[in-house]
Amino acid sequence: METTTAAFFPVAINGMAAGEPRDKGGYYFRFLPQRTFSSLSSREITSRLRQWSMLGRIQAQAFNFDRTFQPYQKDDFVMAFFKDPNVIPNLQLLSDSSGQWTTLGTEVKKIEAINVPCTQLSMSFFQRLYDENIVRESGHIVKCLDAFCDPFLISDELRKVLLMEDSEKYEVFSPVEREEFLFCLFKHLCLGGSLCQYEDVLKPYLDTAKLIYKDLVSVRKHPRTKEIQITSSVFKVKAYDSVGVCYPSPKEHEQTFSYFVVDPIKRHVNVLYHCYGVGEMA
């Protein structure tokens, strides 16, 4: 049974009485501070994120919303998100000047929400890394002569596959497969922050990507076929103020990102954010 707006926010909606006209997009949001993401907070994961120079610069937050969502409504949905008075004081990002966590202190004028395919249900997606001798049977990543793909140091075959389009095995993953949310997560973890210490083996990358993916993405069992289906829609998001890009950061970088993972059944949106830089060391 669909939840009504009145039932969702029985007293008022973001300070507005029920029945008042909706803003652009017609969505209202509520921050869910009680929703935690163990995939980013366990001792083992924080140790890995520290090694990869991402600790203290990556965060996930959850919000819920009050009406039916369809993927074609993504632009109105995201704009309404950035305009919502329950989002503005709660959505976290890293300050470009201080390097501290803060909130978005500017008015969003325009958004960009790019569809990110999310269809993978198994880590066997990465088996080809073994099949193509990018990773040895032991799990060790095959080394190569150092090269640079600015700003990244490439010292193994895995990073060549991730970054160097002219490398021999770049086509191990097709352009469509490279757009998959699971691949994007894996790649972000492999590349890390500005002082990333790379792993010698593949397993920590796979295990961490799997945990984050499962933490963010919703699935259900099809009532007739009993097959597992992904119900979430994923969007890579940017926001612009009157000057230019203001979110996830005014400084654009391949490793600075924000993904919105929308569960239309639970009416939750999980926001995964990372800003490239020097992560916590101690």
N, C-alpha and C positions, 0 to 999 in steps of 0.2 A: 504494500500500500504506500503510495507516495506521501511523503511528509509535507504538510502545508507550511507556508511561511509563518503563519500564526503559531503553529505547534513548535516550529524550529526556534523561533525567538518569541516566546509567549508574551513578553511585556513590551518590548520595543525592538526595532531593528536598527542597530548602530545609532541609537539615539533618536530614531525616527519612529513615530507611532505607526502601528499597523494601518494599512490603507493609504498611506502617503505614496505619491508616485515614485516609481523606481528611477534610479539614475541610469545612465547609459549601460546597456548590457543586462540590467535587471538582476544582477547577482549581489548578494550580501554575504560577507565572510565573517568567520570567527576564528581567532587564534586558538590553537590547541596545545598549550604548554605542557600538558600532561603526557602528550604523545612523544615518547622517546625513541631513539634509533640506536639500538644496541650495536648495529653494524659499524657505527662510527665511534662508539664509546667504550667498548671492551678493552681490557688491558692489552691483549694481543694486537688488536687493530690499532690502538693508539701508538703502540710501539712501532708498527709498520709505517703509519702515517708520519711519525717523527722522522724515521729513516728516509722517507720519500719527500721530506720538507713540505708536507701538507698539513701537519698538525697545527691547530689554531687558525687555519685559513679555510677549512672546509666545515660545512654545517648543513644539517637538514632540519627543516621546520614543517609543521603540519597546520593546515587550516581546513575548516569545513565550510560548506556553502549551502544555500537554501533552496535551490531549484534544479530541475533536470538539466543535464549538460549533454550536448552533442558536439563531436569534434569540429563540425563546421562553424560552431559558435566560438571558436578559440580566441579570435581577436577581441570580441566583445567581452569575453570572460576575463582575459588577461588585463584589458584596460580597466574593467570594473574592479579587478583585484588591486591594482595600483592606486585606484581612487578611493578605496574603501577605508573609512576611518578606523576600522579594527585591524587593518593591515599596516597602515602608515606608521603607527608607533611600535609595531612588533616585528616587521620584516627586517632581518639583520643583513648587513653587508659590511665589508671592511672599508674604513676611511682611506682614501687615497693619500691624504696628508699625514695623518697620525698613525695609520696602521692598526687602529683599534676598531673593535666592533661598534657599529653605530646603526642608525636608521636612516631611511631615505629622506633627506631634508630638502627636497625640491619637488616641484609639481611635474608629473609625467604628462607629456604632450602627445607622445606617440609610442607605440609598442611594435615589436617584431616577435612573432611566435611561429617558429618553424617546426613542422611536424617531424618527429623522430620515430621511425619504425620501432615497434616493440613486439616482436613475435617469437623470440627465442625462449625455449623452455628447458634447454639442456646445455651443460657446459661442454658437451661433445662438439659444439660449434668450434672449439679451439683445438680439436684433435689434429687438425691439419698441420699445426705447428710441429707436432711430432712426426707426422707423415712426411713432411717436407724437409726434415733435418734442420729445422730452425732451433728446435729443442731436442736434446739427446734423450734416449730412453730413460736415463737416470733422472731426468727432469732439469738438468743443467742447460742453460742457454748457451748456444754456440757463440763464441767470441769472434770478432773481426778486427781489422785494422781501424784505428780511430779515424773518425771523420766528423764533420760538423754539418748540422742542418739547423741553422740559426733559430733559436739560441741553444739547441740541444746537442750534446755530445753523443755521437753514435759509436758505441764500442762493442756491439753485438748484433747478431742477425735479427733478433726480435725488433730492435729499434729501427733497423733497416726496413723491415716489413711494415712497420707503423708509419715511417716518415719519408722514406726515399722512393719516390715514384719511379725512378729509373733503375731501381735495384732488380736483380734477377727474379726475386720471389715476391715482389710487391703484389702481384696479381693472385697470390694465394687467397686473398679476400677480394671479392668483387666490389665495385663501387657501391652497389646496393647493400651488401653485407657490412660495409664500413659505416653505413649510416645507422645501423642497428644500435639501439640504446645499450645493449650489453657490450657491444664492441666499443662504443664511446666510453663507457665506464672503465673498461679494461685498459684502453689506451691512455685515458687520463691518469690512471694509477701508475702505469708503466713510466710515463713521462714525469709525473710528480711536480714538485716546486723547484725553485731556482737553485737550491743546494741539495737536490735529490741524490741519494746514494742508491745506485741501482742494485737490484737483486741478482744473484748468480743463478738462481733457480726460478722456475716458472710458478711453482705452487702458491707462494704468497700472493701474487697478482691475481691468480684465478680464484683463490679462496676468498679474498677480500671483495673482488668484483661480484662474486656470487652472493655473498652476504648482503652487500649494499643493494643489489638488484632485488633480492627477495624481500628486503626491508621496505623498499619503495613501491614495488609493483604488485598489483592485486591480481589474483587468479580465481577462477571458479570452475567447478565441474559441470559440464554440459548436462542438463537434466535427462536428455534422451541418449546421447552417445557415451556419456560418462567421461569424455575426453576433457583434459585440463585446458582451459582457455584463459588467455590474458584479457582482463577487462579494462586495464588502465590505458589511457592515452598520454603520450609524452610529447612535450614541446620544449624546444630550446628558446629561451626568452631573453630579449633585450628591451630596455626602456630608454626613452629619450626625453630630455627636458628641452628648454628653449635654446640651450647651448649645444647639446649633442648627446652622446650616450652617457647615461647617468647610472645605469644598472645593467649588468652586475658590477661594472667599474668603468670610469671614464677612460682608463687605459686598457685598450683591447689586447687580448692575448689568447692564443689557442687554448691555454690552460686556465683561463678565467671564464667561468660559465655559470649559468643557472638553468636547471631543468625543472619544469613543472610536470609532475606525474599526477594525473587526474583520475580518480576513481569515481565514475559516474553512479555507481550503485551505493557506496557508502557516503558519497558526496564529500570526499576528502580530496585535498590537493597537497601533495608532498613537494616541498621546494628543496632541491639539492643545489647548494651554492659552493663555489670555490673561487678564490682570487689568487692568482699566481704571485709568488714572492717567497720570502724566506720564512719557513715554518718554525714552530717552537723547537728549540734545541734541547732544553733541559727537561 
